[in-house]
Amino acid sequence: MDTEITVDRLILMKGSGEKIAALTAYDAGFARILDDAGVDVVLVGDSLGMVLQGSPDTLTVSMGDMVYHTRLASRGTRRALLVADMPYRSYDTPESALENAQRLVEEGRAAVVKLEGGREVIEAVRSVVRSGIAVCGHLGLQPQSIKVYGGYKVQGTDPESAERILADARLLQEEGVSLLVVECIPRELAARISTSVRIPVIGIGAGPGCDGQVLVLHDLLGISARIPRMAKDYLETRDSIRAAVTAYIRDVKEGRFPGPEHSFP
């Protein structure tokens, strides 16, 4: 458990069939609990807009917010890979993508930055990857695009959109993306993506066929205003946050989470 988690380590885990356990954290205290419990990836998500700031979506989160919370989380992260979201409108151009990714790495101490989208953001992805910064992609439901979707809706439910998501996953891999998050897509599509690319695929609401799972910490602890279908309240039957996190990690590693009730057909 003391081995430092790197992108290369995640690729080895995918190859060996060891599931990757990821959770969000936004400060040093929770990051330390997750890290000590053995989580593989700490994600500083722009979900902080909803669970910390009380916004209805992630669109109000600023670059300053993300740098600040990433820097805090980095102080509690010793072993896990620290991934930070690039917030809404922070990668509209290749130039802004590179500048803001550099801020998350240099000021926030992130190891990896995460961008939402596929072919439509590929120039931004190229700019960041070519600078030597590791990138995590994000396909399926993209919370920064909910105005386009008309709300939080499952993506990839028809053959055309499913093929587009799969093609985007392959494109991101070709452009040097190091890992990929897929959110709220049918479990069969997620499993197909996971076997079609060499990079680790981490799911949220995407079924058990992914290489790993991620949840928003506040959902796992049952303290979000609304617990989404893809989440499970692990604190409900346990007496501490540490015990809840440990149980989640164990369930992911042993294939007990997610169950059918946490994914979409």
Secondary structure by P-SEA (a helix, b strand, c coil): ccccccaaaaaaaaaacbbbbbbbbccaaaaaaaaaacccbbbbccccccccccccccccccaaaaaaaaaaaaaaccccbbbbbbcccccccaaaaaaaaaaaaacccccbbbbcccccaaaaaaaaaaacbbbbbbccccccccccccccccccccaaaaaaaaaaaaaaaaacccbbbbccccaaaaaaaaaacccbbbbccccccccbbbbcccccccccccccccccccccccccaaaaaaaaaaaaaaccccccccccc
